[in-house]
Amino acid sequence: MGKKHDDRFDELFMRAAGTAGGIQPLLDAFFSFLNRRTDFYVVHDGKVGESYAAGFAFGQAEKMLLDSFHSFPQKSLDEVTTKQEPKKAPTKPAKSLPSSTKRESGGHDFFANVQYNQDGKQIPVGNGGVAENHTWTQTLTETTIYFEVPSDIKARDITCKISSTRLELKIGNGDHISDRFYAKIAEDGSMWTLDREEANNRASLVLSLEKVTETWWPSVFANAAPKELIDTTKVDSSKKIDEYDEYTQATIRKIMFDQRQKARGLPTSDEIQNNELLEKVKYLPGSPFLESSSSIEASSENLNSMNP
């Protein structure tokens, strides 16, 4: 008997499929997750009456997989075609938009509030800036891009392919963006999501790109128009301590602690550690401190015997 369809995760899966670039890559990513993060691939001997902390008997996980697959009916191509809703004719032809071409947005001027320096470059906001079809922000390790999309758009209406060097994006029957990133990104660490603001009846497509090299980008795309470039000398280059790796965080905290201790005339972390170590070995057999103490006592006794 077939299972009921569960559509609670449709948008999540559509985003994952769009990021993966197809069904096979999506399946590969899903089973990689099961292999790395669950006990789905763990096999035990399957003895009757025995309880096991994790895993499945040989062949059991594969059976679960096939059972789930066969819980839903296969469909003929004709059946799928006839059941599809007729597509609405687009109000305007699809067009290819380079990064220097403005998307229609009710006549809104994206550059109205942008401030420029003497060289004609944007003063960065959020370490990013404004382009004619997107806004963006960045840190040293990540770039985030925001595309304004129709408020009623569905994830299935968006085709987004992110490679290490390019973005291929199609939004419904309208915008088609094909462009090269300013610098190389980590494909596995990048993704897109659909962010809705129900109160304002707005929606945005948000791309999160993980940089390969920690550097400040002057623009999202390599062929950005001059007025879309930001002044990278004006970015906030300060980095929060939690943005560093654990080793660097520990080193920074140690330096800060030592500076406070020195300012107060107190021992540094290294001096504290050395003192604690000396206290631990001070009275152990063979300790040089014991020998020094014995020598001092012997000298004192000799002096006393010479002075009756």
Secondary structure, DSSP 8 states (H G I E B T S, - for coil): -------TTHHHHHHHHHHHTSHHHHHHHHHHHHHHHSSTT-EE---TT---SS-EETTHHHHHHHHHHHTS----HHHHHHHS------SS--EE--TTS---STT--TTTT--B-TTS-B--BTTBEE-SS-EEEE-SSEEEEEEEE-TT--GGGEEEEE-SSEEEEEETTSEEEEEEBSS-EEEEEEEEEEEEEGGGTEEEEEEEEEESS----S-SBTT--GGG-B-GGGS-----GGGS-HHHHHHHHHHHHHHHHHHTT---HHHHHHHHHHHHHTTSTT-HHHHHHHHHHHHHHHHHHH--
